[in-house]
Each structure stands twice: as structure tokens, then as C-alpha cells.
Amino acid sequence: MNKTRGRSLLFTLAFLLSPYMWAQDLPMLHYSKEDGLPSNTIYGVYRDSNGFMWIGTDKGIARYNGLKFETLTTFDGVPDNEIFFFQEDYQRRLWIATYNGELCYYQNGIFHTAANTPLLRLPFKTSFTRNIMLEADSSITIVFFDKSRFLNIKDNRCKVYELKKTFNKDELEKIVYLKKTERNQYALYMIDSIAYIDSNCNRIKLSSGVNYESFRYVFSQGQKYLIKDRQVFDDNFKPIKNGNSTLPENTHIYTAYRDSGNLFVATNNGLYINGKLHLLEGNKISYVSQDLPGNYWLTTLNNGFFILANNLEERTFTNAYNGEAEYSYADEKNVFFTNNHNNVYQIKGDRAKCVFDLRAPLKTKRT
């Protein structure tokens, strides 16, 4: 791990988006395969109730205990090595989303699968796990890529909802999002309507005249969001205030996360904070979470993951420099950066000043 490289990287990226800048004492650390990760392709990270950080990669799980990474694969009992994300339920069972869709949770040092836990034995072949949602009634809902069925698990009971008994193929393809309401009822948000079903999958109500086309469901560390047109909405389809700044075209949002009034949006071209600050440009940020001290973990699909310290502070410098910032360097007390005129600027405290101006005449000493 190269702390100096990570620290310098943060300031380089921060200055590229003048006039916004993060506080100079804010470090960013970078972890990759060189630091013990099984892969640099990371789909998600999750903090469990014990404070462990669980990292899902395309080559198994990396679990971080605060000191080192431990790699867990099919050799250790995981049903698949391609791990997308995690979700802990009210019984502290850590559910693991896999590419092959086989059910699995970790509890008390054991990976529970269909091989050792009857609850997880299903009478059908699964497709990859799309969502694992924690419900208000202490149950979890598991949604697969195949929209024809989903599961609800509470305690040691597993209920299979066979939607193909009620909806035809075209209707199934229109399902955008679903959530549990009450009395084992579910609301299925479709492109042009909302269908409500009971525990036997009977359609009990249909609300038409609505439009949920192009919405996508995303989540991070238990938070639920919907995405449309490069904007972020809550799970009631209400726009999030800090997420209404339309991101650049060709931006794909992977997930979003809120903390202390800040909205973190993970995209295929870096991280956006409150729609205006752009960090880690060029990195595909796949997930955002926090460890126990509150530091932000930013996973990528191409470059391991980064840890951003939680003492976020934004400063504005008006007319601090001319041109465009190109390179920056930080020591313990100052930040130095150059612009496209090759001038050198210094940020110290709340002041920004030019310490070298290439256009100014050089002073020579007479001999």
C-alpha cells in the first residue's frame, strides 16, 4: 500500500475540479491485489454488525478484520467465487449474493448453503442474485435475474412467490421494482402500472396510469435507491435533493449512498459527491460503504478499492488561480499545484497564492 501515492492522488483529482477542494488533511488510501486482495475487480463491500468489512470480487471474498485481508472461496464453503454484494438480516445472518444464485449466508463462522442447511434448498434452478432486501417485518426478500419468481425468508421459513402463475411473459418483463407492504402483500412496480399481490400471488389490486419506465433499483449498505436519467430517487420514487444535478452524458450510475447530508454517487467515471465534486475520474466506482470509524470505502471494477477519510470538508477559493490546474502535490502543511501556464500555486490554511509565475521576468544577480 502506498499512502503517499494515495494522498497525492486525492489532491490531484480535487484540484482538477476547481473551485472546489477538500480539506488538505484528508488522505485517501488505495488497496489492490498487491495488498492481499484476491482481485482488483470488486463488486461491493459491506460492514457487518461486528465491524468486519466483507468485499465481494470475481475471485472470492476478501474479509478485512482491521489488520489484514482473509480470502474466502468455494474451498471454504462459499457456493460461488463470483460475489456481488452482502446483506445482514435481523438474526445477524450475512446473506451473500452470488453469480449462480445459490442461496448462502454466513453465521457463527460457517457458510450455510443448500448442502448443509435445509432452508436453502430450492426446487428450481436459480439465476444470479439481483437484490437482497431487508424488510420492515424482519424478513428478507431475494430477487433473481429471472423475474418469474422471488423469495421471502423470515426466521427459518422460505416462501416462494411464483409470479408466472399470475402474470404473462410480457407483464413479467415490465417489472421494475418490488417491495413488501403489509400482511405479506407486495407491490410490483411495472412500466405502466402498480400491481399488488397477496401471499398466494393473487392479483388483488392494479393501479394504472403511472409510468416507471427506465427506473433501476440500486442499493448500498442497506440503503435503497432508484435511478433514472442519471438522477437519484428514494424508494418511493421521490427525487433526492443533492442528486438532482444531472451528470454528464454516458454516465452510468452503479449505486448511491447518503451520509451526513452528503450524497455519494458511484459511476462508471468516478465518484460524484452532491452532484458537483468529482473524484477518482477514470475509475468505475461500483459501491460505497463505511467502516466503524466512519471512513468511506469506494470499490471499483478495475482498480481495487479506496478509503476516503470521514472528515470531509469543502472549501471554495474565488479567483485563486488562472487557467486550469494540471498537477498537485501535498505535504503535511501545504498543497502545491501547477496550472496549464506552468505556474506554481500554494494552498496554506485558507489562502491560495502564486509562488512562481513563469511569465514574470527572472531577477538575476549582478556580478
Buried (B, 14 or more C-beta within 10 A) or exposed (E): EEEEEBBBBBBBBBBBBBEBBBEBEBBBBBBBEEBBBBBBBBBBBBBBEEEBBBBBBBBBBBBBEEEEBEBBBEEEBBBBBBBBBBBBBEEEBBBBBBBBBBBBBBBEEEBBBBEEBEBBEBEEEBBBBBBBBBBEEEBBBBBBEBBBBBBBBBEEEBEEBEBBEBBEEEBBEBBBBBBBEEEBEBBBBBBEBBBBBBEEBEBEEEEEEEEBEEBEBBBBBBBBBBBBEBBBBBBEBEEBEBBEBEBEEEBEBBBBBBBEEBBBBBBBBBBBBBBEBBBBEEBBBBBBBBBEEEBBBBBBBEBBBBBBBBEBEBBEBEEBBEEEBBBBBBEEEEBBBBBEBEBBBBBEEEEBEBEEEEEEEEEEEEE
